[in-house]
Each structure stands twice: as structure tokens, then as C-alpha cells.
Amino acid sequence: MITTNPFSVLSETVPAIAMQTFVIVMALLVVAGTLIDIIHKKNVKYFFENAKKAKKSAKKILTTGEKTAVVIKTIAYDVATTSELGAGKRRVAHLLGMYGTILFWVGSVIMIFCYASVSSDTPSLWPIIWHVGAIMTVLGGFWFWFFLRVDVYSEAHPWYRIIKADLFVLALLASSTFGLTWSFLQSLNLGNRWDDKLFFFLFVLSNVVLFGGVYWSKFAHMFYKPGAAIQKNLAEADGSRDNLPPPANAPEKFGLGIKREAPKHY
């Protein structure tokens, strides 16, 4: 199973061009949903206006090299390692989900566009990447969903409480879970039985919800957060600090305070 390209087997009944068209349509849905989100919520407008305000209160003019260094450091540290979450289980779960999703999507695109035919000889690397990515996403996602969500971990809400903001993570988990199940059932060579066909349909449906629901989910945050992190670090570097006061430098006078226990109340 783990070394078999499920899309190559699928091409016996579904033409490769149909699979490729589906991927292109999903990508267009992401672009359209993100643009609508930008227009409606005016996030990009806020970033630009905030950057203009920060520039006026900057205490230092950054050179192109300094700006580039800040951007590279932000991407390599803040974005690539989700450093904002600090050390701990929450960060590990996010890293599993993030890198698992990247592997899952990259593996899907490569296998669908390069090896989605019965005659294709798919290098075993790509099916392994696809399956491992899906497994990482499932592990990190369900760990987060059942045990690490703020409203469950800190606010005592039940894990089955679902709100609109949960659409992204649930659709992502459904896509990975149904994809793995479909691949497993397909490897059993069940012939004309309904099992693998049902989970293939659910796999397709979950992807439609995932990529078609960008406007209603947190999908677009994947694009906003790196931009916000870069802007924040540039503001730190030029001294504008987003018009916020610098951290207090006074000695601690009031005992342990919130350090008595690990922060978990939000």
C-alpha cells in the first residue's frame, strides 16, 4: 500500500485529465476564496496601513540587506518552526500537521500530474511521501482536536463542540483520513465492492469542502500569518514596534505572579 500510487490505479476508471482538472479547479477555488476573504475582511489593507504608520514612527531606516535578513530569519524560524507556540505538545502537533499536509499535497500533485496513468512507473518515493504526509496530518490533527484545542484544554468545552472556525481542520483531517482509508481498501483488490469507491467519494468530497470553503474557514490564515510575522519583526528591527511601548525594564517586585503555574487559561 505505502509504495503504491493510488492515483495510477484509479486511472483505470477515471481519466488522468479528469484528476488533473480537479486539482486545478481546487487551486482556483483557493485563489478565489482568498481574494474574496481579502476584499471582505480588508486584512491586506490593514497590513499596508499599519506598515505606513510604523514607518513614520521608525527610529532606524533599514537597508535592503537588513530587511532581507529579517524576512529570511522570520520564515526560517517563526514560520517554519511555529516558534510562537513555544516548546511543548501544541507546537509538536502543529508541526506534524503542517509538514504532513505539505507532504500530502505535494505528493498528490506530483503523482496526479506526472504518474497518473496505468502505464506509469511511479518511483516509490512519491507514494511513501503521500502516505507518510497523510499519517502525520492525521496524528497531529487528531491530537490537536481531542486534547490541545484551547476551548477543550482550557475552557472545558467538549471535543465534539464544532463552530465555523473548525471547518478547515476538520476538512483537512477528513481528507487525510479518507485518503488513507481509500488507499488501504484499494490495495486489498476488492474488485467491484463498494468499500473503496465510498471512501474515494468521501475523499473527493472532503477536498471540495476544504478548498471550496476557504472563505468560511481559517484556510486563508496560512497566507496571512507569515505576512503578519514579517511585519512584526520588521517593526521590531526598525524600532517602531507597531506603535507599542517597549517592554518594562523594572525588576520584579510582586512575587511569582502568573509564574506559579504553566499558562493555560485564555
C-alpha positions as CSV (number, residue, x, y, z in Angstrom):
1,M,0.0,0.0,0.0
2,I,2.5,2.6,1.1
3,T,4.6,2.2,-2.1
4,T,1.7,2.1,-4.5
5,N,0.4,5.2,-6.3
6,P,-3.4,5.1,-5.7
7,F,-4.0,7.6,-8.5
8,S,-2.3,5.4,-11.0
9,V,-4.6,2.5,-10.0
10,L,-7.6,5.0,-10.1
11,S,-6.7,5.9,-13.7
12,E,-8.1,2.5,-14.8
13,T,-11.6,4.0,-14.2
14,V,-11.0,7.8,-14.0
15,P,-9.0,9.5,-16.8
16,A,-5.8,11.3,-15.7
17,I,-7.1,14.5,-17.3
18,A,-10.1,14.5,-15.0
19,M,-7.9,14.2,-11.9
20,Q,-5.7,17.0,-13.1
21,T,-8.7,19.2,-13.9
22,F,-10.0,18.6,-10.4
23,V,-6.7,19.7,-8.8
24,I,-6.6,22.9,-11.0
25,V,-10.2,23.7,-10.0
26,M,-9.3,23.2,-6.3
27,A,-6.4,25.6,-6.7
28,L,-8.6,28.2,-8.4
29,L,-11.1,27.8,-5.5
30,V,-8.3,28.6,-3.1
31,V,-7.3,31.7,-5.0
32,A,-10.9,32.9,-5.4
33,G,-11.8,32.2,-1.7
34,T,-8.7,34.0,-0.5
35,L,-9.3,37.1,-2.7
36,I,-12.9,37.3,-1.5
37,D,-11.7,37.0,2.1
38,I,-9.2,39.8,1.5
39,I,-11.8,42.0,-0.1
40,H,-14.4,41.3,2.6
41,K,-12.2,41.4,5.7
42,K,-9.8,44.0,4.4
43,N,-6.8,42.2,6.0
44,V,-4.3,43.3,3.4
45,K,-5.5,46.9,3.6
46,Y,-4.9,46.8,7.3
47,F,-1.4,45.4,6.9
48,F,-0.4,48.2,4.5
49,E,-1.9,50.9,6.6
50,N,-0.2,49.6,9.7
51,A,3.1,49.4,7.8
52,K,2.7,53.1,6.8
53,K,2.1,54.1,10.4
54,A,5.0,52.1,11.6
55,K,7.3,53.7,9.0
56,K,6.5,57.1,10.3
57,S,7.5,56.2,13.9
58,A,10.5,54.1,12.9
59,K,13.8,55.0,14.7
60,K,16.0,53.4,12.2
61,I,16.0,53.1,8.4
62,L,16.6,49.5,7.5
63,T,18.8,48.7,4.5
64,T,17.6,46.2,1.9
65,G,20.1,43.7,3.3
66,E,18.7,44.1,6.8
67,K,15.1,43.8,5.6
68,T,16.1,40.6,3.7
69,A,17.8,39.2,6.7
70,V,14.7,39.8,8.9
71,V,12.4,38.2,6.3
72,I,14.7,35.1,5.9
73,K,15.0,34.7,9.7
74,T,11.2,35.1,10.1
75,I,10.5,32.4,7.5
76,A,13.2,30.0,8.8
77,Y,12.3,30.4,12.5
78,D,8.9,31.9,13.1
79,V,7.1,30.3,10.2
80,A,9.0,27.0,9.5
81,T,9.1,26.1,13.2
82,T,6.0,27.8,14.6
83,S,8.1,29.3,17.3
84,E,5.2,31.5,18.5
85,L,3.8,28.4,20.2
86,G,6.9,27.9,22.3
87,A,8.2,24.4,23.3
88,G,5.6,21.7,24.1
89,K,2.9,19.4,22.8
90,R,0.9,22.1,21.0
91,R,3.9,23.0,18.8
92,V,4.7,19.4,18.0
93,A,1.1,18.8,17.0
94,H,1.1,21.8,14.7
95,L,4.4,20.8,13.1
96,L,3.1,17.3,12.4
97,G,0.0,18.7,10.8
98,M,1.8,21.4,8.9
99,Y,4.6,19.3,7.4
100,G,2.3,16.3,7.0
101,T,-0.1,18.4,4.9
102,I,2.7,19.9,2.8
103,L,4.0,16.3,2.0
104,F,0.4,15.1,1.4
105,W,-0.4,17.9,-1.1
106,V,3.0,17.8,-2.9
107,G,2.8,14.0,-3.2
108,S,-0.7,14.3,-4.6
109,V,0.2,16.9,-7.2
110,I,3.3,15.1,-8.4
111,M,1.6,11.7,-8.7
112,I,-1.5,13.1,-10.4
113,F,0.3,15.3,-12.9
114,C,3.3,13.0,-13.6
115,Y,2.3,9.4,-12.9
116,A,-1.5,9.2,-13.1
117,S,-1.8,6.5,-15.8
118,V,-1.9,2.7,-15.8
119,S,1.4,2.5,-17.7
120,S,3.2,4.9,-15.4
121,D,6.1,3.6,-13.3
122,T,5.8,5.7,-10.2
123,P,9.0,6.0,-8.1
124,S,8.3,4.5,-4.7
125,L,9.4,7.8,-3.1
126,W,6.3,9.7,-4.0
127,P,3.7,7.2,-2.7
128,I,5.7,7.0,0.5
129,I,5.7,10.8,0.8
130,W,2.0,10.9,0.2
131,H,1.1,8.2,2.8
132,V,3.6,9.5,5.4
133,G,2.3,13.0,5.0
134,A,-1.3,11.8,5.4
135,I,-0.4,9.8,8.6
136,M,1.5,12.9,10.0
137,T,-1.5,15.1,9.4
138,V,-3.9,12.6,11.0
139,L,-1.7,12.2,14.1
140,G,-1.1,15.9,14.6
141,G,-4.6,16.9,13.7
142,F,-6.5,14.5,15.9
143,W,-4.0,15.1,18.8
144,F,-4.8,18.8,18.5
145,W,-8.5,18.2,18.1
146,F,-9.1,16.0,21.0
147,F,-6.6,17.2,23.6
148,L,-4.9,20.6,22.7
149,R,-7.6,22.9,21.4
150,V,-7.9,26.0,23.6
151,D,-11.7,25.7,24.1
152,V,-11.3,22.0,25.1
153,Y,-8.0,22.2,27.1
154,S,-8.6,25.5,28.9
155,E,-12.3,26.3,28.7
156,A,-13.7,22.8,29.4
157,H,-15.8,22.6,26.2
158,P,-16.5,19.1,24.9
159,W,-14.3,17.9,22.0
160,Y,-17.4,17.4,19.8
161,R,-18.4,21.1,20.0
162,I,-18.0,22.4,16.5
163,I,-18.0,26.0,15.3
164,K,-17.5,27.6,11.8
165,A,-13.8,28.2,12.5
166,D,-13.3,24.4,12.8
167,L,-14.2,23.9,9.1
168,F,-10.5,24.0,8.0
169,V,-9.1,21.5,10.5
170,L,-12.0,19.1,10.2
171,A,-12.0,19.1,6.4
172,L,-8.2,18.6,6.4
173,L,-8.5,15.7,8.8
174,A,-11.3,14.2,6.8
175,S,-9.3,14.5,3.6
176,S,-6.2,12.8,5.1
177,T,-8.2,10.1,6.9
178,F,-10.4,9.2,3.9
179,G,-7.4,9.3,1.6
180,L,-5.5,6.8,3.7
181,T,-8.6,4.5,4.0
182,W,-9.3,4.7,0.3
183,S,-5.7,3.7,-0.5
184,F,-5.8,0.8,2.0
185,L,-9.0,-0.6,0.7
186,Q,-7.8,-0.1,-2.9
187,S,-4.7,-2.2,-2.1
188,L,-7.0,-5.1,-1.0
189,N,-8.2,-5.6,-4.6
190,L,-11.8,-5.8,-3.6
191,G,-12.9,-5.8,-7.2
192,N,-16.4,-4.3,-7.7
193,R,-17.2,-4.0,-4.0
194,W,-18.4,-0.6,-2.8
195,D,-15.8,-0.1,0.0
196,D,-13.0,1.7,-1.8
197,K,-15.5,3.6,-4.0
198,L,-17.3,5.0,-1.0
199,F,-14.1,6.3,0.7
200,F,-12.9,7.7,-2.7
201,F,-16.1,9.7,-2.9
202,L,-15.6,10.9,0.7
203,F,-12.0,11.8,-0.1
204,V,-13.1,13.9,-3.1
205,L,-16.0,15.5,-1.1
206,S,-13.7,16.4,1.8
207,N,-11.3,18.1,-0.6
208,V,-14.2,20.1,-2.2
209,V,-15.2,21.3,1.3
210,L,-11.5,22.0,2.3
211,F,-10.6,24.0,-0.8
212,G,-14.1,25.3,-1.6
213,G,-14.7,26.5,1.9
214,V,-11.7,28.9,2.1
215,Y,-13.9,32.0,2.6
216,W,-15.7,30.4,5.6
217,S,-12.7,28.7,7.2
218,K,-9.2,29.5,8.5
219,F,-7.5,28.3,5.3
220,A,-6.5,31.9,4.3
221,H,-4.7,32.4,7.6
222,M,-1.9,30.3,6.2
223,F,-1.2,33.2,3.9
224,Y,-1.8,36.0,6.4
225,K,0.3,34.7,9.3
226,P,3.7,34.7,7.6
227,G,3.0,38.3,6.4
228,A,2.0,39.4,9.9
229,A,5.1,37.8,11.4
230,I,7.4,39.5,8.9
231,Q,5.7,42.9,9.6
232,K,6.0,42.4,13.3
233,N,9.8,41.5,13.1
234,L,10.5,44.4,10.7
235,A,8.8,46.8,13.2
236,E,11.0,45.3,16.0
237,A,14.1,45.9,13.9
238,D,13.4,49.5,12.9
239,G,12.2,50.5,16.4
240,S,8.6,51.4,15.5
241,R,7.3,48.4,17.5
242,D,3.8,48.8,15.8
243,N,3.5,51.9,18.0
244,L,3.6,49.9,21.2
245,P,5.7,50.8,24.2
246,P,8.9,48.9,24.8
247,P,8.9,46.1,27.5
248,A,9.3,47.3,31.0
249,N,12.8,47.0,32.4
250,A,11.9,47.3,36.0
251,P,12.8,44.5,38.4
252,E,10.1,42.0,39.6
253,K,8.6,43.2,42.8
254,F,5.4,41.2,43.3
255,G,6.4,37.6,43.7
256,L,5.8,34.8,41.3
257,G,2.5,36.0,40.0
258,I,1.4,34.1,36.9
259,K,4.6,32.0,37.0
260,R,3.1,29.9,39.8
261,E,1.7,27.6,37.1
262,A,2.1,27.0,33.4
263,P,-0.2,29.3,31.4
264,K,-3.3,27.5,30.1
265,H,-6.1,29.9,30.9
266,Y,-7.0,32.0,27.8
